[in-house]
Amino acid sequence: MIASGHGWTLPGFVHKGEQPRRNQAFVNGILAMQIATKGSFSRRRTLVTGGAGFLGSHLIDRLLDRGDEVLCVDNLFTGRKENLSHLANEPRFEFMRHDVCFPLFVEVDEIWNLACPASPIYYQHDPVQTTKTSVHGAINMLGLAKRLNCRIFQASTSEVYGDPAIHPQTEAYWGNVNPIGIRSCYDEGKRCAETLFFDYHRQHGLDIKVARIFNTYGPRMNAVDGRVVSNLIVQAIAGEPITIYGEGEQTRSFCYVDDLIAGFLALMESESGFTGPVNLGTPREFTIRELAEMVIEKTGSRSQLTFEPLPQDDPLQRKPDITLARERLGWEPEVKLEDGLDRTIAYFRNIMSSAAG
């Protein structure tokens, strides 16, 4: 890995405007690399925006496992380099600090667009920028995919359904979203991004794949981003009162991160012309109170439940219908919540003990 002004640099990626040094040492190095890697320049080159985040970093691991060269682009607003530190010596990985609200000029074979704050604490911090990230980011990545004539993946969200009036939610449901509420920057931003993806598909013939992601949890979640699973686990381990909003009767379906990433890959590898959107999540539903009680039991915590008012526009029910994913992708989640929580609790115990010294 070579250090550059952009971060960690991979020799296989040459940025637009850069000229390779054509001295003999450079040529000898390229020849040696070709011999050592036995034709590795034919590897698939993938771009992952938002790659330093929770989901992005897990996706990058899987892409590297299958042999890709990966360019990770992230502005590190919510993404963390710690999620990528284990890749510092990986020769097929490159990190570039860049905001997708601005154009990007790189040469890749496929694009995964995951860039956008996904937790209310962060996306409500600067709602205008959140909307820009979804909309301008989609425009810039779609423009890049159009120029390169490559397949592009959009990480959309179950938030496009808002506070749903039907249950469970199918992909045909248009949603029940407040367009002017405090969550609208994220909900409507993602809805607009889907519009742009499908308009590029219809108008320019772009090869798109759109996934609607339901609640996902697992290692590398940010301990302070306000998401329900990480909140409950961190409070329980610390012995603090556990915060429940409303009466805790609102429901969510929790998908373990490994299962979700398997769904991503299955969708991206599906036949051309199958665009989605596709729901990716688990159809097993829990109330927030049930989740909190499970976390308390598994951590052995003495924490007590405390109740706060329900946030504005917080959905009361959220559960995916994954019939389409089963039929077209052969995908469904495998990790039970009980098992996934054990792995996630172990992760948070480790980072919290390390932080405590």
N, C-alpha and C positions, 0 to 999 in steps of 0.2 A: 504494500500500500504506500503510495507517494503522497506526501502532504502538499496541498496547494491552497490558493486563496479561497477556493470553494469548499475546502474540507478535505476529506480523504479522496484520493484520486485513483481511478482505475485506468490503466493504459489502454484498454479496449474502447474507452469513450474519448472522443475528441470533440471539444466544443466548437461551435461555429466560429470561424474567424481565426482559430488556432492553426498553426502550421507545424507539423512535426519537424524536429531537427534531423536533417538528413546527413549527419556525419557518419563515419564508419562505425563508431561505437553504437550509435542508435540502430543502424542496420544490423550489426552483429547481435544486438540485444533482441531485436524482433525475430531474427532467424532462430536464436536460441530458444525464445519463448514458444515459437511455432513448433519446434522439435519437442520441447518439454511437454507442451500441452496437446500435441498430436491433433492439431486442427481445431483448437478451442475457439477460434475466431468465427466458427459457424454456430456457436451457441446463441440462443435466443437472448436478445438484449431487452430488458424490461425496465420501465419507468414506474416508480411507485411514489405518488404524491401523498403527503401526510405520513410518510414511512417511518417517522420516529415516534409515532403514536402507538397506542395500545394494539389496535388491530393491524396497523401498517407494519409494525416490527415483526409480528407473528407471520404475516403474509410473506415478508422478505425472507424469513428463515425457510419457509416452504419453497419459495422460488429458487433459493440457492441450493436447497436439497435436491431439486430436480435438475440442477445443472445450469441455471440461467446466470447471466451477468445482470446485476441489478444496480440501477441508479436510483437512490433515495433522495427525494426533494422534500424539504420541510423548512418552514420558517421558525420552528421551535417555539411558537407561542404556547401550544399545549404539548407538543411532542418533546421528548427528552432524549438526549444523547445516551443516557444510561440504558435505554432500551436497545441500543445498537452497539454498546461497548464490546460485546462478545464478538463483534465482526471486525474489530479494528485491524486485524491481521489477515482478513479474508481478501484474497486478490481479485475476486470477482464482484466485490462490493465497492460502491462509491457513494459518498454523501455530499450533497450540495445544499447549502442554506439559501433558500429562495422562496419568495412569496408567489403563489400561483395567481394572484391578482395581476401579476405582470407577465408578459409573454416569456416563453421559454423556448430556446432553440437547441435541440439535441437530436441525435439520430438513434432511434430505438425501434424495436419490432412490435411492441405492444405497450399499452398505457393502462395503469390502474389508478383511478382518481379517488383517493380517500381523504383529500385535504379539506378539513373543516372542523372547528371545535364542535364536540358532540355532547358536552355536558352543560346543563343550564347555567352553572356558575360561570363558565367560560364564554358561552355564546351570548349570554346576556350582559357580559362585561362591556362589550363593544358591539352592540347589535348591528350597526351599520356595516362594520367590517365583516361581521358574520355573513350578512347577506351578500356582500361583495365577494367573499371567498367562495360561496356556493355558485353565484351567478358568473362573475368575471372569471373565476377559476374554471368553471365548466366551459365558458367560451374559449379561453386560452388553450385548454387541453383538447377540446374538440377541434380547434383550428390546427393544432399540432398533429392530431390524428389524421385530419383531412390532408394535410401536406404530405405526411408520411404514408398515407393509405394503409393505416394499421388499425387493428381492433382496439377498442377502448372500453374499459369497465367503469361504471359509476356506482360508488357506494352510496346508495340512497338510504332511506330510513322508514321505519314504521310510523314515524311522526307525520308522514304525509297523510295518514288516516285521521290525525287529530284525536279528538275524543269520540271514538267510533260509535255510530248508532246501530251497527250490526256486529254480531259476535259469533264465531271468530271472523277475522278480516280476510277476505279474498283479494286477489290483485285487481278484480273488477270493481271493487268498491272505490268511489271517488273521494271519500273522506268527509270529515266534519271539522274543519279547521277555522279558527278565529284568525282573520287576516290582519288584525290590528292589535293583537295582544302581545304580551312580553315574550312569548315563545315564538312569535310569528317570524322573527328574523331567521330562525333555524327551519321551522316547518315550511314556510312559504319559499325560503331560499332553496330548499331541497326540491320542492315541487317545481319551481321554475327551472332548476337544473335538469329535472326529468324532461320537462317541456323542450328544453334546448337539445337534449340528447335525441329525442324522437324527431324533432324537426331536422336536425342534421342527418339523421337516418333517412327520412323521407326525401329531403331536398337534395342531399349529396350522396346518398347511398352508403353512408358510413356504417361500418360494422360495429354495433354497440351491444353492450350487455349491461343490464340494470338490475341490481339487487336491492331489495328493501330489507334492511337489517333490523331485527327485533333485539330486545335487551340481551346483551352479551357480557360475560364476565370471565375472569381468569387472571393468571399472573400478568404483571406489567400494567395493571390498572393503576391510575394515579390515585394515591391515597387521599388527596385533598380536592378532588374534582366534583364531589357532591353526588356521585352516582350511588344508587341505593345499596348495591352489594358491597362496594368498598367502604361506604359510610358505616354500615352495620358491623362489618368485620373489624374495622379500625377502632370503633367505639367499644366493641366487646372485648378486644384484646387489651385495650387500655383501661378497662374497667369503668368507663364513663357511661353516663345515662345514654340509652339508645333512642335516637330520635325517630318517631313515627309521625308521619303527616296524615291528618284526618284521623279516622278510627283504625287505619291500617287495613281496611277491607278492600281497597283498590287492588286489582290483580295485575300481575305481569308474568311473562313466560321467559325463563332465563336459559340462554344457550351458552354452553361452554365454548371458549374461543377456538379450540382445536376443531370442533365440529363446524363452526362458522367458516373458518378458513377452508376447510374441505369443500363446503358449499360454494365459496368463491371460485375455487379452482374448477369445480365441476361445471359451473356456469360459464366461465371463461373458455373452457374447452368444448362447450356444446356446439352443435352444428351452426353454421352461418345462417342467418335469417331468424334464428330464435333469439329475440332481443330481451325477453322479459317484459315488464318487471316481474321478478320472482321473489316471493317471501322467503327469507332465510331466518329461521328461529325454531324454537321448540314449541310444540303444541301443548306441552304440559304446563298447567296454570297454577300459580300460587298467590295467595294474598300476601301483602307486604308484612302483615303481622305473623303469618306462618313462616315467612323467610327469617324474620327477626328471631323468632323462637328457636328455629333450627340453628341459626348462627350462635345463639347463646349456649345451646346445648353442646354444639361441637367445639366451641372454644373453652367451655367450662367456666364461662364468665358469670360474675355476680351482678352484672349490669341490670338495671331496671328500665322498663320502657317509659318514655315520656312522649307526650302527644302535643303536636303543634298544628296550627291551621293548615289546611290543604292549600298548596300553591295555586295561583291563578292558572286556569286552563290545563291543570294536570289531569291526564286521562284516567278515567275510573276503571277501564278494562283494556287489556292489550293481550291478544292471543292470535297467532298467525294460523291461517289455513295453509298448510304446506302441500296440498294435493299436487299442485303444478310442479313443485320441486321433486316430489317423489316420482311423478310420471315422466317428466322430461329430463331430469338430471340423475335419477336413481339415488337421490340424497335424502337423508333424514338424520337428525341428531342421534348420537349413540351414548354420550356421557350423561349419566343421571346427575341431577342437581346435588344429591348427597355426596357423590364422588368428586364432582367439580368443586364444591365448596371446600372439601378437605384439601385439595391442591392449592386453592386460592388462599385459604387461611394459613397454610404452611408458608406460602410466599410472603404474605404480610407479616407473619411472625418474624421471618428472617430479616426483612428490611427494617422493621421497627426495632428489633434487637440490635442490628448494626448501627442504626441511627442513634441509639441510646449509648453506644460505645461499649 
